[in-house]
Amino acid sequence: MDNDYVIRSSLQCAQYIAPNTWAYMGVRRVLVNERTRYQHVLIVELEDFGKALFLDGILQSAQLDEYIYHESLVHPAMVTHGNPTRVLILGTGEGAALREVVKYSGVNEVVTVDIDYELIKYVKEYLREFHADSFRDPRVREVYQDAVDYVKGTVSTGERFDVVIMDLTDPYGPEVGARVYSMDVINGIHRLLSDNGVFVVQAGSSFLFPKEYNAVYDMVKLTFPIVTEYQVWVPSFMYAESFIMASKRVNPASLTSDYVDAVLRANGVKTRFYNGKVHVALMTLGSYRR
């Protein structure tokens, strides 16, 4: 992404939606505008959506509605497992996925992996509204390593996780994240999971980028016995974000609203968006994705 397009003027920045479609957002102030070793990092305060993180010109999330995205990413997988104790996050990012995971009282350890130490340094300083100081939770172990290398290296150690959450940049996004969407990595994640493990990955927009999305979906489908896709509208993205969830035993689409709510209560989890009825709704897609 050409970063010249990110900051259009002192008062606007652009949200990339599709190859020929951009939406311009009013900017109150720029907090970070730096290039790390791996990517361009832009943290701004938007007029309508609050603080926001852009990586290589693509909006990652915005303060006003990030909970919709992050709750939809994390909780369906956590609830599908039912009682996860070890969780792996590939792509620490804003720390908001981590924030949602540490809500679960039964979780003993969370390993969160990111290649970009400088990015996380900025996140910790400027995006506390996102991570809510979850990095300080004693159950959290931070790893600064390429996600591909981490998966390959950890498979051989015998470590296992109940839930793996892949929250990297889109498969059609920056190269630093795009290379992770490969058969080797998906197979490695399958091996990292416990016998009833669950894997979830955000995969951009299935509507706007069907070729790239379907490539990821097909890889997951070849590896796991149970694969479900779902999506949620994120206002600041201006499109529906698509997710792919894979499970070794439990079909997330089979969970009832009452069951989901019971699991959340048992783990002491409070949410702003996700609940049993939302889970059932998320699992219901239009005919074009069936």
C-alpha positions in Angstrom: 0.0 0.0 0.0 1.4 3.4 -0.9 1.5 5.3 2.3 1.1 8.6 0.5 -2.5 7.8 0.3 -3.0 7.1 4.0 -2.8 10.7 5.1 -4.6 12.7 2.5 -4.3 16.0 4.3 -3.8 17.3 7.8 -7.5 16.6 8.4 -8.2 13.3 6.5 -6.9 9.8 6.2 -8.1 7.0 3.9 -9.6 3.7 4.7 -8.8 1.2 2.0 -11.9 -0.9 1.1 -11.2 -2.4 -2.3 -8.6 -1.9 -5.1 -10.6 1.1 -6.5 -12.5 2.1 -3.4 -11.4 4.3 -0.5 -13.3 6.1 2.2 -12.0 9.3 3.7 -12.2 9.9 7.5 -11.7 13.1 9.4 -8.7 13.1 11.6 -8.5 15.1 14.9 -4.8 14.4 15.5 -2.0 12.1 14.5 -0.4 10.3 17.5 2.1 8.0 15.7 3.3 8.2 12.1 6.4 6.0 11.9 8.0 3.2 9.9 9.2 0.2 11.9 11.5 -2.4 10.6 8.5 -4.3 9.2 5.7 -1.9 8.4 4.3 1.7 8.4 2.4 2.4 11.7 -0.2 5.1 11.8 -2.1 5.8 15.0 -4.6 8.6 14.8 -7.6 10.0 16.6 -10.5 10.0 14.1 -13.3 12.6 14.4 -16.1 10.0 14.3 -14.4 6.7 15.4 -11.9 7.7 18.1 -8.4 6.3 18.1 -7.5 4.0 15.2 -4.5 1.9 14.1 -3.5 1.7 10.4 -0.8 -0.7 9.3 0.6 -0.1 5.8 -2.4 2.0 5.0 -5.1 -0.5 6.1 -7.3 0.2 9.1 -6.9 -2.5 11.7 -9.5 -1.3 14.1 -11.1 1.9 15.6 -11.9 2.7 19.2 -15.7 3.2 18.7 -16.4 -0.2 17.3 -13.4 -2.4 17.8 -15.3 -4.5 20.4 -17.6 -5.7 17.6 -14.6 -7.1 15.7 -12.6 -8.4 18.6 -15.5 -10.1 20.4 -16.6 -11.7 17.2 -13.1 -13.0 16.6 -12.4 -14.4 20.1 -15.5 -15.6 21.8 -17.1 -18.0 19.2 -13.8 -20.0 19.3 -13.4 -19.9 23.1 -17.1 -20.9 23.7 -16.9 -23.6 21.1 -14.1 -25.2 23.0 -16.0 -24.7 26.2 -13.1 -24.7 28.8 -9.9 -23.5 27.2 -6.8 -23.3 29.5 -4.0 -22.5 27.0 -4.5 -20.0 24.2 -2.2 -18.9 21.4 -2.7 -15.5 19.6 -0.8 -15.0 16.4 -0.7 -11.3 15.8 -0.8 -9.3 19.1 -1.8 -6.0 17.3 -3.8 -3.6 19.5 -3.9 -6.1 22.3 -7.7 -6.2 22.2 -7.9 -9.9 21.3 -5.7 -10.5 24.3 -8.1 -8.4 26.4 -11.0 -10.6 25.5 -9.1 -13.9 26.1 -7.9 -13.0 29.6 -11.6 -12.4 30.6 -11.9 -16.2 30.9 -11.2 -17.4 34.4 -10.3 -20.9 33.3 -7.4 -19.7 31.1 -4.0 -20.5 32.7 -1.7 -19.1 30.0 -2.0 -17.0 26.9 0.9 -16.8 24.4 0.7 -13.8 22.2 3.1 -13.6 19.2 4.0 -10.6 17.1 7.0 -9.9 14.8 7.0 -6.2 15.5 8.3 -5.1 18.9 8.2 -1.4 17.9 4.5 -1.6 17.0 3.6 -3.2 20.3 5.6 -0.5 22.1 3.4 2.2 20.4 0.3 0.2 21.1 1.0 -0.1 24.8 1.6 3.6 25.0 -1.2 5.0 22.8 -3.9 2.4 22.7 -4.7 1.6 26.3 -8.4 1.9 25.5 -8.0 -1.2 23.3 -5.7 -3.5 25.4 -7.0 -2.3 28.8 -3.6 -3.2 30.3 -4.1 -6.9 29.5 -0.4 -7.2 28.9 0.2 -7.0 32.6 -1.9 -10.1 33.3 0.5 -12.7 34.8 -1.0 -15.4 32.6 0.3 -13.6 29.5 3.6 -14.5 27.8 4.7 -12.1 25.0 6.8 -13.5 22.1 8.4 -11.3 19.5 9.0 -13.6 16.5 7.7 -14.2 13.0 4.4 -16.2 13.3 5.5 -18.7 10.6 8.8 -19.4 12.5 6.9 -19.6 15.8 4.4 -22.2 14.6 7.1 -24.3 12.9 9.4 -24.2 16.0 6.7 -24.9 18.5 5.2 -27.9 16.8 8.4 -29.9 17.5 8.3 -29.0 21.3 5.1 -30.9 21.9 3.4 -27.7 23.2 -0.4 -27.8 22.7 -3.1 -25.1 22.8 -6.8 -25.4 23.2 -7.6 -22.4 21.0 -5.4 -20.6 18.4 -6.5 -17.2 17.3 -4.9 -15.7 14.1 -5.4 -12.0 14.1 -2.9 -10.9 11.5 -3.3 -8.4 8.6 -5.6 -9.5 5.7 -4.4 -12.2 3.3 -4.4 -9.5 0.6 -2.8 -7.0 2.9 0.8 -6.2 3.8 3.5 -8.8 3.0 4.5 -9.0 6.7 1.2 -10.8 7.4 0.2 -12.2 4.0 2.9 -14.9 4.0 1.3 -16.5 7.1 -1.7 -17.7 5.1 -0.1 -20.9 3.8 -0.8 -24.7 3.9 2.3 -25.3 6.0 1.2 -22.8 8.7 -2.4 -24.2 8.7 -1.1 -27.7 9.1 1.2 -26.6 11.9 -1.6 -24.9 13.7 -3.6 -28.2 13.5 -0.7 -30.0 15.1 -0.4 -27.4 17.8 -4.1 -27.8 18.9 -5.3 -30.2 21.6 -7.6 -33.1 20.7 -10.7 -30.9 20.9 -8.9 -27.7 19.8 -10.4 -24.8 17.9 -8.8 -22.4 15.4 -10.1 -19.1 14.2 -8.7 -16.7 11.6 -9.8 -13.3 10.4 -9.7 -13.5 6.6 -10.7 -10.1 5.3 -13.7 -9.7 3.1 -15.2 -12.7 1.4 -17.4 -10.4 -0.6 -14.8 -7.9 -1.9 -11.9 -10.3 -2.1 -13.4 -13.8 -2.8 -10.3 -15.2 -4.5 -8.0 -14.5 -1.6 -10.6 -15.4 1.0 -11.5 -18.7 -0.7 -7.8 -19.7 -0.9 -7.6 -19.5 2.9 -10.9 -21.2 3.4 -9.9 -24.1 1.1 -6.6 -24.6 3.0 -8.5 -24.8 6.3 -11.1 -27.1 4.8 -8.4 -29.5 3.7 -6.9 -29.6 7.2 -9.8 -29.7 9.7 -12.9 -31.9 9.9 -15.2 -29.1 10.9 -15.0 -25.7 9.3 -17.5 -22.8 9.7 -17.4 -19.3 8.3 -19.1 -16.3 9.6 -19.0 -12.5 9.3 -19.9 -9.3 11.1 -20.5 -5.8 10.0 -17.8 -3.4 11.4 -18.9 0.2 10.8 -15.4 1.7 10.6 -14.3 -0.9 8.1 -17.4 -0.1 6.0 -17.7 -3.8 5.0 -18.5 -7.1 6.7 -15.4 -8.8 8.2 -15.2 -12.5 7.4 -13.9 -15.2 9.8 -13.1 -18.8 9.4 -13.3 -21.1 12.4 -12.1 -24.7 12.4 -12.7 -27.4 15.1 -11.5 -30.9 15.7 -14.6 -32.1 17.5 -17.4 -29.5 18.1 -19.4 -27.8 15.4 -19.8 -24.2 16.5 -23.0 -23.9 14.4 -24.6 -26.5 16.6 -24.3 -24.5 19.8 -27.6 -23.1 21.2 -28.0 -19.6 22.5 -28.6 -20.8 26.0 -25.4 -22.9 25.9 -23.3 -20.0 24.8 -24.6 -17.8 27.5 -24.0 -20.5 30.1 -20.3 -20.9 29.0 -19.8 -17.1 29.2 -21.3 -17.0 32.7 -19.3 -20.0 33.9 -16.1 -18.2 32.9 -17.1 -14.8 34.3 -17.0 -13.2 30.8 -18.8 -9.9 30.3 -19.2 -8.6 26.7 -20.6 -5.6 24.9 -21.7 -7.3 21.7 -21.3 -11.1 21.7 -23.9 -13.3 23.4 -25.8 -16.5 22.7 -28.3 -15.0 20.3 -25.5 -13.2 18.4 -23.5 -16.5 18.2 -26.5 -18.2 16.5 -26.9 -15.2 14.1 -23.2 -15.1 13.2 -23.4 -18.8 12.2 -26.2 -18.0 9.6 -24.8 -16.7 6.3 -26.6 -15.7 3.1 -27.0 -18.2 0.3 -24.1 -16.8 -1.6 -21.7 -18.2 1.0 -23.4 -21.6 1.5 
